[in-house]
Amino acid sequence: MEKWSLNRTNIELKYPFFFICISVFKKLRKYLEEQIMQKKDMIVPSMYEIIEINRKLGYKSVKEGALDFILAKIVSRKLSKDIKKDVAKGAVTLWYEIIAQHPFIDGNKRTATEAMQFFLEINGFKLEALMGGLIYMSMKIANNDVSFNDVVKWTYDRLGVKK
């Protein structure tokens, strides 16, 4: 009786479909990452989507004019060739400005954090940071201890492509 050792070649011979699938998924993932990075436009959530985030967190009152102004700042931004940087700036604008301008009567930091994550998600990115890091950064923004550009850099360094 021949003794088989478990190495990649033997497994590939026994389960070729498995390795074909892995190869296809790796190529598909690379293709999707390239498509996201070549994307020219950002998707900006509507005012009503952000209000709904605030309501789901248990709050009810909003100053629509202030929220509309924040979204207009994102839409009016000139896009560069680096979609990752553009998305980071858009997400931070939403996060930073909701905390700074208080368009909601209550829950601005929570709403800002959730809205920022939603913005990243609909644009094909995710923030690779622990909740503690998000809370810490939200508190730094609220206390005016960090600049907008520093938050953009912090966010950009932690952005990953959503899988």
C-alpha positions in Angstrom: 0.0 0.0 0.0 1.3 3.4 -1.0 1.6 6.0 1.7 0.3 9.4 0.8 1.6 12.5 2.5 -0.6 15.5 2.7 0.9 18.2 0.6 -0.6 20.7 -1.7 0.0 18.7 -4.8 -1.8 15.6 -3.5 -4.7 17.6 -2.3 -4.9 19.4 -5.6 -5.1 16.1 -7.4 -7.8 14.8 -5.1 -9.9 18.0 -4.9 -9.1 20.1 -8.0 -12.5 21.9 -7.9 -11.6 23.3 -4.5 -8.4 24.9 -5.7 -10.1 26.2 -8.9 -12.7 27.9 -6.7 -10.0 29.5 -4.5 -8.1 30.7 -7.6 -11.3 32.2 -9.0 -12.3 33.9 -5.8 -8.8 35.5 -5.5 -9.0 36.8 -9.0 -12.5 38.1 -8.4 -11.5 39.8 -5.2 -8.5 41.5 -6.9 -10.8 42.6 -9.8 -13.4 44.1 -7.4 -10.7 45.9 -5.5 -9.4 47.4 -8.7 -12.9 48.4 -9.8 -13.5 50.2 -6.5 -10.2 52.0 -6.7 -11.0 53.1 -10.3 -14.5 54.3 -9.4 -15.0 58.0 -10.3 -18.0 59.0 -8.2 -18.8 58.8 -4.5 -22.2 57.8 -3.3 -23.5 60.3 -0.7 -26.2 59.2 1.7 -29.4 61.2 1.7 -30.4 63.5 4.5 -33.3 61.1 5.3 -30.9 58.1 5.5 -28.9 59.9 8.1 -32.0 61.0 10.0 -33.1 57.4 10.0 -29.8 56.4 11.6 -30.4 58.9 14.3 -33.9 57.6 14.8 -32.8 54.0 15.0 -30.4 55.1 17.8 -33.5 56.3 19.7 -33.5 60.0 19.0 -36.1 62.1 17.2 -35.3 65.8 16.6 -33.1 67.2 13.8 -32.2 70.6 12.4 -32.5 69.7 8.7 -30.8 72.8 7.4 -27.6 72.0 9.3 -27.6 68.4 8.1 -28.3 69.5 4.5 -25.4 71.9 4.7 -23.0 69.1 5.8 -24.1 66.9 2.9 -23.7 69.8 0.5 -20.1 70.2 1.6 -19.4 66.5 0.6 -21.2 66.8 -2.7 -19.4 70.0 -3.7 -16.0 68.6 -3.1 -13.8 68.3 -6.2 -12.8 64.6 -6.7 -9.2 63.7 -7.2 -7.8 60.6 -8.9 -7.5 58.8 -5.6 -11.0 57.5 -4.8 -9.7 56.1 -1.4 -8.7 59.6 -0.3 -11.9 61.2 -1.6 -14.0 58.6 0.3 -11.9 59.2 3.4 -12.4 63.0 3.1 -16.2 62.5 2.5 -16.6 60.2 5.4 -14.6 62.4 7.8 -16.6 65.5 6.6 -19.8 63.7 7.7 -18.3 62.4 10.9 -16.5 65.6 11.9 -19.3 68.1 10.9 -22.1 66.2 12.5 -20.2 66.2 15.8 -19.1 69.8 15.5 -22.4 71.3 14.2 -24.9 69.3 16.3 -27.7 69.0 13.7 -29.5 66.6 16.1 -30.8 67.5 19.5 -29.3 64.4 20.9 -26.9 61.5 19.8 -24.7 63.5 17.5 -21.5 61.5 18.2 -23.2 58.1 17.8 -25.1 59.3 14.7 -21.9 60.7 13.2 -20.0 57.5 13.8 -22.7 55.3 12.3 -23.3 57.7 9.4 -19.6 57.7 8.6 -19.5 53.9 8.6 -22.6 53.8 6.4 -20.9 56.2 4.0 -17.8 54.0 3.8 -19.9 50.9 3.3 -22.0 52.2 0.4 -18.8 53.3 -1.3 -17.1 49.9 -1.0 -14.8 50.6 2.0 -14.7 49.7 5.7 -12.8 51.3 8.6 -10.5 48.8 10.2 -10.6 50.2 13.7 -12.0 49.0 16.9 -15.1 50.6 18.4 -12.9 52.0 21.2 -10.8 53.8 18.6 -13.9 55.3 17.0 -15.3 56.4 20.4 -11.9 57.9 21.3 -11.7 59.8 18.0 -15.3 61.0 18.3 -14.5 62.4 21.8 -11.3 64.1 20.4 -13.5 65.7 17.6 -16.1 66.8 20.1 -13.5 68.4 22.4 -11.8 70.0 19.4 -8.5 68.2 20.3 -7.9 67.0 16.7 -7.9 68.7 13.3 -10.0 67.7 10.3 -6.8 66.8 8.4 -5.5 64.6 11.2 -8.8 62.7 11.3 -8.6 62.3 7.5 -5.1 60.9 7.8 -6.2 58.6 10.7 -9.2 57.3 8.7 -7.2 57.0 5.4 -4.6 54.8 7.1 -7.3 52.4 8.4 -9.5 52.2 5.3 -9.8 48.8 3.7 -11.8 47.5 0.7 -15.1 46.0 1.8 -15.2 42.3 1.1 
